[in-house]
């Protein structure tokens, strides 16, 4: 997984925990983590996306979090989801993916043994990057 995104995800998790468990106050550990632990590449990526440095306030002040911070959180989680998707596409065997498409289709449409052309269209729409073949889907439907 992309190291900068993992690092930012962990930092975003710290912020989330401060919001949920500490009334959205930064305390001293969060700003210290930002200054001392968060790498420069992660800080640069944060700034690139949000166009501002995080505003933690001081001590018991509430953090001033707005749409720029939300953009960072959404961008980071999107990058990580895409990276995980790529790993899964590479590592999960194709026959498992084909069986997953058949099972998913059956769940949505209630058909135990759907037509192959219906599966091909379904796989193209919802599992497109895998480029499953008609033969793979036909074998998976049994």
N, C-alpha and C positions, 0 to 999 in steps of 0.2 A: 504494500500500500504506500501511497505517496507520503513520505516522512513529514513534510510541512503540513499537509492536511491532517495527519494523525496528531501532530503536535497542536495544531489549532483546535482540533476537535476536543482534545483533552482540556485545553484552556477554556473553550466554550462550556464544557461540562463543569468546570470550576465556577464559571460565572452563573450558570444555571443553578448550581447548588447554593450559591450565595443568594440568589433571588428567592429560591424556595425555602431555604432553611434559616436565612439570616436577614430577612426583610429587605432584600436587594441592596444591602450595604456591602461595601468592598472589604472592610476590615483592613488589616495590614498585610495579610498573606497573599491576597490576590494581586495587589500592585507590586509586591515584592516578586511574586512568580513572574509577572509580566516583565519586570526589569531584569531579573537575574537568571531566570530559567528558560524563558521563551527565547528561542534562537533568533538571530537577526533575519534569517530568511522568512521565518513565520511572522515576525513583526512587519517585514516589508510586504508580505502577502496580505496581512490584515489591512494595512494602510492602502494597498493597491485596490482592494475591494471596497473598503468603507470610505476611503478618502479622508480619514481622520484617525487619530490615535484614540484608544479607549479612554473614556472619562469615568474614572472610578470615584471621583469625589475624594473626600478625606475621612478616614476612620469610620464613623457611624453615619455619615451622609449617605443618602441613597445614590446609587450609581445612575448616571444619566445615559440610559441605553435607549437608542432610537432605531429608526429604519437602517442606518448604516451597519449597525451591529447585527441586525436581523439578516441583512444581505450577506454578511460574512458567514453566519451560521448556516444559511441556506446554501451558499456556494460550497462551503466545506463539506456539508453532508451530501450534496449532489456529487462532488468529486469522489468522495469515498464510496458512495453507492455505485458509481460508474466503474470504479476500480474493482470493487468486489464482484460486480457483474462480469467483468472481463475475466477475472480469475475463475469464476464458476463456469463460464463458457468453455474455458480451456481444460478444466480439470474434471468436470462431471462428464462421464461417458455419454456419447451421443444417443445410445439406446435408452439410457435413463431419461435423457431429455425428451426423446420421442414418446416414451411411456408417460411422462409427466404431461405432455401436451394432450394425449388421449384421455388421461384421467381428469385433467382440467376441463377439457371440452365436455366430458360426461357430467361433470359437476354443474357446469353452466347450462347445458342443454338437456341433460337427463337421458342421453343416448349412450348405451353401453358399447355399441359397435357402430360408430358413425361412418359415413361414406368417406373415402380417402380424400376426395376433392374438398370436402368440408374441412377435414383436418389440415390440409395443405393451406387453405385460406386462413384458418384459425392460427396456425403456426406462423404464417407470414405476418399476420397482424400483431400477435402478442409475444412471439418468440423470434422475431425477424432476424436479429443478428446471428442466430444459430444456423440459419439457412438449411433447415432440415429438408431432406429429400422426400419425395413421394414414397419411395421404397422403404425408407426408414420409418415413416409414419404408418405405412401399411403393415410392416412387420410388428410394430408396437401395438397395433389394435387387435392382433391375435387372430 
